[in-house]
Structures are given as C-alpha cells and as structure tokens.
Amino acid sequence: MLLQIIILIVSFVILIKGADIFVDGASSLAQNFKVSKMLIGLTIVAFGTSAPEFAVSVKSIISNNSDMVLGNVIGSNILNILLIIGICSLIRPVIIKNNTIKKEIPIVILISTLLFFLIKDDLFVSGITNEISRNDGFIILLFFTIFVYYLISIVRNKKDNDADEIVQYGISKSLFFTLLGIGCIVVGSNFVVESASRIATTLGVSQKMIALTIVAFGTSLPELVTSIVSIKKGEQEILVGNIVGSNIFNVGVVLGIPVALFGSIKAVGFNNYDLIVFLLSAFLLFIFSIKDHKINKFEGACMLIIFAIYYTFVIMG
C-alpha cells in the first residue's frame, strides 16, 4: 500500500510537469503552422489527453469488463465538463468563441445524445438488457466522421487570427515539447490509474465504483492538469478545444473503436441518473456559453455543485 501511494505521488508530479511542457509545445506548434489554437486543442491536445481513456477501454473490453469501459467514458465526459470547466472558471472566466458555440459544442451534444439512446435499449423494448452492440459501435464511428469532416473544413478554410504572434519555439522544438509532454501525461496518468485502482481494490471497492471515480478521474487527469495550466497561461482556445475535443474523442474513438472491433458490451451496471447527468453536462455547457460567450464563476460553481451532488449518489449507491 505504501509503495502504491509513493508511485501515485511521483506520477502526479510527472503528469503536472508534462502538461506544462505540452501546453507550451502545442501553442507554439499552432503559431508555427499558422492555424488556430482551437484546432490544435481539438486535435493534438484532445487526442493526446484522451490516450489514457483509450488504453483503459481496450484493456477493459478485452478483459470483458464492460462496466469499466462505459464508466470510463461516461465518468470522464462528466468530469471534463462539470469538474474541469467548473474549476477553471473559478480561476478565470472561460471564454468560448461564437464558432465553438454554434458548431463544436452542438457536435458534443449530438454524439452524447446518440450514446444515450444507443445505451437505453429499454426505452424502445420493455425488459430488454441495455447494451452497446457492434452495430452501435459502427454507428458511433459514422457520427464521429462528422467531426472529422468538420476538422478538415477548418484546416481548409480557417487561418489563425493570432498568426502574427511571436513564435515561442521553432517547429522542431515545438514538436519535441508536444510529444514529450504527451509522453509524460500518458505515462503519469497510467501509473496514477494503476496505483489508485490497486489501492481501491485492496480496500474492497466495486469495479463500477472504481470505473466512475478513480479510473474516470485518473484518465481525466491529463485534461484537468492541461486545462488548469492552459487557463493560467491564458490559452483559452487550447482549454476549450481540449475539453470539447476530448468528449467527442471519448465517445467516438475510446468507445466506438473497441466496440466495433471486439463486439458488444453490456450496460447493466448503470443507473438512469448516470446517463442523465452525462447528457445534462453537455447541454449545460451550451446553455451557459450561449448567453455571454463565457463560463463565469457563478456558472462554474453551479457545475461543481451538480458534480458534487452526482458523485454523492455514486458513492452512496
């Protein structure tokens, strides 16, 4: 137990330092290639910080642990919005651009709503066991292509408005720091999840509980640390792109690819409130953003309160 606690602490240090390097590298990369930081956030940063979720999902589905797969995705998406954006908004208001409100957040809502109805088979056939089938996996991937097409359209049509900024690093150094940061984030978060899960198992915590709490929180650590570093550095676009992109990647790639490749998974371990909060978090992000194009401290506090109430039910349940 003591060894696992030491590993946990060291892993957090690696994770935090990796995020710091990663944000600087990603920001500089955007400047070098004269593309928007939002695009970098939606792609490199989002994919990089979603790597732990993908690794956990593949490992879990091969081990026939469906609760871990779904809990990982559902829990991570709830954490990304309610906890991470909530915390960041208390540090500084999270600015959300008009294009993100009109296009990118609706994609999050679309793919979250899709997953909700794909899981809730019992809404259409009474008494049936809820599951995500292989066909559902292909449907998720099909919807994910909408996001991919959107990213391609950004690359073709949009240049960075801040392209005249002073470039922090050259291309080679920017790429090196970005890759080094991703490496530290993935390695650090992996050790955090492994050590925390072993500690929880030793204490007799259930697999669903571990999935929705330790694993979901552990695999969301890259997003959390990267987002906090981003907000402190004033990199609002990287922060928002990271969260929005990660939530889309979590459903489209982290869940869609393993299910399409390895077959269906059961969704019997999840209550309605898990799925309702999962869907509610996506709509809240849109509702809070559309009024004045930012998430202020009050709205962030509301997100954190909802998060606290939800996890009280999770822990008590």
C-alpha positions in Angstrom: 0.0 0.0 0.0 2.8 2.5 0.9 4.6 1.7 -2.4 1.4 2.4 -4.4 1.0 5.8 -2.5 4.6 6.8 -3.4 4.0 5.8 -7.0 0.8 7.8 -7.0 2.6 11.0 -5.8 5.5 10.7 -8.2 3.1 10.1 -11.1 1.2 13.3 -10.3 4.5 15.2 -10.5 5.3 13.7 -13.9 1.7 14.4 -15.1 1.7 18.1 -14.0 5.2 18.8 -15.5 4.2 17.0 -18.7 1.1 19.2 -19.0 3.1 22.3 -18.6 5.5 21.3 -21.4 2.6 20.0 -23.5 0.6 23.3 -23.5 3.7 25.4 -24.4 4.6 23.0 -27.2 1.1 22.8 -28.6 0.6 26.6 -28.5 3.9 27.1 -30.3 3.1 24.5 -32.8 -0.1 26.4 -33.7 1.9 29.6 -34.2 4.4 27.8 -36.4 1.8 26.3 -38.7 -0.4 29.4 -38.6 -3.5 27.5 -37.6 -5.9 28.3 -34.8 -5.1 27.2 -31.3 -8.6 25.8 -31.1 -7.8 23.4 -33.9 -4.7 22.2 -32.1 -6.8 21.9 -28.9 -9.5 19.9 -30.8 -6.9 17.5 -32.4 -3.4 17.1 -30.9 -4.3 18.1 -27.3 -7.7 16.4 -27.3 -6.3 13.1 -28.7 -3.2 13.2 -26.6 -5.2 13.7 -23.3 -7.7 11.0 -24.4 -5.0 8.4 -24.9 -5.3 7.1 -21.3 -9.1 6.6 -21.7 -8.5 4.7 -25.0 -5.9 2.4 -23.4 -8.1 1.7 -20.4 -11.1 0.9 -22.7 -9.2 -1.5 -25.0 -7.7 -3.3 -21.9 -11.1 -3.4 -20.2 -13.1 -4.7 -23.2 -10.5 -7.4 -23.8 -10.9 -8.4 -20.2 -14.7 -8.5 -20.6 -15.1 -5.7 -18.1 -18.0 -3.7 -19.7 -18.6 -1.6 -16.6 -15.1 -0.3 -16.8 -15.4 0.7 -20.5 -18.7 2.6 -20.1 -17.8 4.0 -16.7 -14.6 5.3 -18.1 -16.3 7.2 -21.0 -19.4 8.4 -19.1 -17.4 9.4 -16.0 -14.7 11.1 -18.0 -17.1 13.2 -20.0 -19.0 14.3 -16.9 -15.7 15.2 -15.2 -14.4 17.1 -18.2 -17.3 19.5 -18.2 -18.7 19.7 -14.7 -15.4 19.4 -12.8 -12.7 20.7 -15.1 -14.5 23.6 -16.6 -16.0 24.3 -13.2 -12.6 24.6 -11.6 -11.1 26.6 -14.4 -13.9 29.1 -14.4 -13.2 29.8 -10.7 -9.6 30.6 -11.7 -10.6 32.8 -14.6 -13.8 33.1 -16.7 -13.6 30.6 -19.6 -14.1 32.4 -22.9 -15.9 30.4 -25.5 -15.9 31.7 -29.1 -19.1 32.0 -31.2 -17.9 29.3 -33.7 -17.5 26.9 -30.8 -21.0 27.6 -29.5 -22.5 27.2 -33.0 -20.6 24.2 -34.3 -18.3 22.3 -31.8 -20.5 22.2 -28.7 -23.5 21.0 -30.8 -21.4 18.1 -32.0 -20.7 17.2 -28.3 -24.5 17.3 -27.7 -25.2 15.3 -30.8 -22.8 12.5 -30.0 -23.7 12.4 -26.3 -27.4 12.2 -27.2 -26.6 9.4 -29.7 -24.8 7.4 -27.0 -27.6 7.9 -24.5 -30.2 6.4 -26.9 -27.9 3.6 -28.0 -27.4 2.5 -24.4 -31.1 2.9 -23.4 -32.5 0.0 -25.4 -35.2 -0.5 -22.7 -36.8 2.8 -23.8 -37.8 1.1 -27.0 -38.2 -2.6 -26.0 -39.5 -3.3 -22.5 -37.5 -5.7 -20.4 -34.5 -5.9 -22.8 -31.0 -5.7 -21.4 -29.2 -2.5 -22.3 -26.0 -2.8 -24.3 -23.8 -1.2 -26.9 -23.7 -3.6 -29.8 -21.0 -3.9 -32.5 -23.5 -2.2 -34.9 -23.9 0.6 -32.4 -20.1 0.9 -32.4 -20.2 1.4 -36.2 -23.0 4.0 -35.8 -20.9 5.9 -33.3 -17.9 5.9 -35.7 -20.1 7.1 -38.5 -21.2 10.1 -36.4 -17.6 10.6 -35.4 -16.8 11.2 -39.1 -19.0 14.3 -39.0 -16.4 15.7 -36.5 -13.5 14.6 -38.7 -15.1 16.3 -41.7 -15.5 19.4 -39.7 -11.8 19.4 -38.7 -10.9 19.0 -42.3 -13.0 22.0 -43.2 -11.3 24.1 -40.5 -7.9 23.2 -42.0 -9.0 24.2 -45.5 -10.8 27.4 -44.7 -9.5 28.9 -41.5 -6.2 30.5 -40.6 -5.2 31.6 -37.1 -6.2 35.2 -36.2 -3.1 35.3 -34.0 -0.7 34.2 -36.7 1.4 37.3 -36.3 2.2 36.5 -32.7 5.9 36.0 -31.8 6.6 32.3 -32.1 7.9 30.8 -28.8 9.8 27.9 -30.3 10.8 26.7 -33.8 8.9 23.8 -35.4 11.3 21.1 -34.3 11.4 22.2 -30.7 7.6 22.8 -30.6 7.0 19.2 -31.9 9.6 17.8 -29.4 8.0 19.5 -26.4 4.5 18.5 -27.6 5.5 14.8 -27.9 7.5 14.9 -24.7 4.5 16.4 -22.9 2.1 13.8 -24.3 4.5 11.1 -23.2 4.8 12.4 -19.6 1.0 12.8 -19.5 0.2 9.3 -20.7 2.9 7.6 -18.5 2.0 9.7 -15.5 -1.8 9.2 -15.8 -1.4 5.5 -16.4 0.6 5.0 -13.2 -1.9 7.1 -11.3 -4.8 4.9 -12.5 -2.9 1.6 -11.8 -1.8 2.6 -8.3 -5.1 4.2 -7.4 -7.1 1.1 -8.7 -4.9 -1.3 -6.7 -5.4 0.8 -3.5 -9.1 0.8 -4.1 -9.3 -2.9 -4.8 -7.3 -3.6 -1.6 -10.0 -1.5 0.2 -12.8 -3.6 -1.3 -14.2 -1.0 -3.7 -16.5 -2.3 -6.6 -15.5 -2.2 -10.2 -18.2 0.2 -11.2 -17.2 2.5 -8.3 -13.6 2.3 -9.4 -14.6 3.0 -13.1 -16.8 6.0 -12.3 -14.4 7.5 -9.7 -10.7 6.5 -9.7 -10.4 5.4 -13.4 -12.6 8.2 -14.7 -10.8 10.8 -12.6 -7.4 9.3 -13.3 -7.9 9.2 -17.0 -9.3 12.7 -16.9 -6.2 14.0 -15.1 -4.5 14.9 -18.4 -7.5 17.1 -19.3 -7.7 18.5 -15.8 -4.0 19.4 -15.5 -3.7 20.6 -19.1 -6.8 22.8 -18.7 -5.6 24.4 -15.4 -2.2 25.1 -17.0 -3.9 26.5 -20.1 -6.2 28.8 -18.1 -3.3 30.1 -16.1 -1.3 30.8 -19.2 -4.3 32.5 -20.9 -4.5 29.8 -23.6 -8.4 29.8 -23.6 -8.7 28.1 -27.0 -6.5 25.2 -26.1 -8.5 24.8 -22.9 -11.9 24.8 -24.6 -10.7 22.7 -27.6 -9.2 20.2 -25.2 -12.4 19.6 -23.3 -14.7 19.7 -26.4 -12.4 17.5 -28.5 -11.8 15.1 -25.6 -15.5 14.5 -25.0 -16.0 13.8 -28.7 -13.0 11.5 -28.9 -14.1 9.7 -25.8 -17.4 8.6 -27.4 -16.2 8.3 -31.0 -12.8 6.7 -30.5 -12.4 5.5 -26.9 -15.8 3.7 -27.0 -16.6 3.4 -30.7 -13.4 1.7 -32.0 -13.1 -1.0 -29.2 -16.8 -1.9 -29.5 -16.7 -2.0 -33.3 -13.5 -4.2 -33.2 -14.3 -6.5 -30.2 -18.1 -6.7 -30.1 -20.9 -5.7 -27.8 -20.7 -4.7 -24.2 -23.5 -4.8 -21.5 -24.7 -1.6 -19.8 -26.5 -3.2 -16.9 -24.4 -1.6 -14.2 -25.5 2.0 -14.8 -28.4 3.9 -13.4 -30.6 6.4 -15.2 -29.0 9.3 -13.3 -25.6 8.3 -14.6 -26.8 8.8 -18.2 -29.0 11.8 -17.4 -26.0 13.7 -15.8 -23.8 12.6 -18.7 -26.3 14.2 -21.2 -27.1 17.2 -18.9 -23.4 18.2 -18.7 -23.2 18.6 -22.5 -26.4 20.7 -22.6 -25.2 22.8 -19.6 -22.0 23.7 -21.4 -24.1 25.0 -24.3 -26.7 26.9 -22.1 -24.1 28.6 -20.0 -22.0 29.5 -23.1 -24.7 30.9 -25.3 -25.6 33.9 -23.1 -22.4 35.8 -22.9 -19.8 33.5 -24.6 -18.1 32.6 -21.4 -18.5 30.4 -18.3 -18.3 32.7 -15.3 -17.5 31.9 -11.7 -21.2 31.5 -10.7 -21.9 29.1 -13.6 -18.7 27.2 -12.8 -19.8 26.9 -9.2 -23.2 25.6 -10.4 -21.4 22.9 -12.4 -19.3 21.9 -9.4 -22.4 21.7 -7.2 -24.1 19.4 -9.7 -20.9 17.3 -9.9 -20.7 17.0 -6.1 -24.4 16.0 -5.9 -24.0 13.4 -8.6 -20.9 11.9 -7.1 -22.6 11.8 -3.7 -25.2 9.5 -5.3 -22.5 7.4 -7.0 -20.6 6.9 -3.7 -23.8 6.2 -1.7 -25.1 3.9 -4.5 
